[in-house]
Amino acid sequence: MLPTKLFRKLLCLTAAVFLSTAAIADHHGGGHESSIKMIDSNNFGIDQSEIRSIREQMQAAVDGGFVSGNILLVGNSEGVGVLETVGTQGPNQTTEMNDQTLFRIYSLDGATGFP
């Protein structure tokens, strides 16, 4: 059985991969100021080496052709501790995935069925 901390990280990565496969990009150009309040990732028990490792796995999924892009967001009501993006906003697109990428989520039934 996976340790709880590792399970949560893998679950976040799986959710990022799932969401990225259903992404439909809507990019309105540059120059937008982000409304995302960034906080320390350590608030979530995730250090920089773990973020690098997760990002490498996200990039490997893009490089392997499994998904066109990934976004990982870990946050709570206080702010966002982790926001990592890799790849592009959609298949055969050149616009990079970023914090302004919009998503249409078709179903989360499978992702919400865990205890």
N, C-alpha and C positions, 0 to 999 in steps of 0.2 A: 504494500500500500504506500502511496506517495505521502511524504510529509505534508502537513497542512499548508505551510508557506509555499512550497513548491507547487502544490496543487492549485493554489490561488493564482500564482504567476502563470502557470500553464493555461488556466481557465481564461485569464485576461488575454493571453496570446491567441487562444482559440477564438475568443470573442472578436478580437481584432481581425483575424483572418476571415471569420464569418461575415463581419460587417463590411469588410473591404470587397468581398465578392458581390455584394448587393449595392455597391456604391454607384450613384449617378451624379456626376460632377455638375456643379453650377458655379462657375467662376466668374465673378463680376469685375475682374481687373485688379491691379495692385493698389497699394496705398491705403488699405483698410487698417484701422487700428483695432487690435484684438480686444475683446471684452473679457478674455480669459484671465483670471487672477491666478498667477503661478505661486505655488507654495513649495516648501522643501519636500522632496520625494521621501526623505527619511520619516516623514509623518505617517507614511504607509508601510514602513519597514522595508523599503526598496532602496538599495544604495546604487551608486553610479556604475559599479562593475556589473551588477545585475541588469541594469538598464542597457548597458552595452551588449550584454549577452542576449537579451531579448531582442534588441534591435538587429543584431546579427542574424538571429533566427527569422525575423520578419523579412530582412533583405534576402535571405536564402530562399524563402517562399516566393519572392518576386523573381529572383534570378532563375529559379527552377521552373518558372512558368505556371506555378500553381495559382497565383493571383497577380493582378496588375499593380496593386498597391495595398499598403497596410497603414492603419493608424491605430495607435495605442494611447488611450486616455485613462488615467487613474486619478480620481478626484472625489471630493465630497462637498458639503455645503460651504466649507471654508475656502476651497479653491482646487486647483489642479496641480498635482505633484509630479505627474509624468505625462508628457505629450510628445510622442515620437511618431514620425511619419517616414515612409519609404515608398519608392515607386511612383507610379502615375495614377491619375484620377480614374482611369478606365482603360479597357483593352484598346490597343492601337491608338492611344492618345499620348501626347507629349507633355501635357500639363502635369506638373508634379503634384503629388498629394501634399496638402498643407493644412494648417489649422482653420482655414476658411472653406475647406471642401465640405459640401453638403451631401447628405445621404438620404436615400429613400430605403427604409427598412420594411421589407415585405412580411417577415415573420420572425418572431423570437420564441415561438413555442418550444422548440428543442433546447434553446439556451436557458430558458427559465425553469426548466424541470428538475434542476439539481437542488439538493437539500441545503 
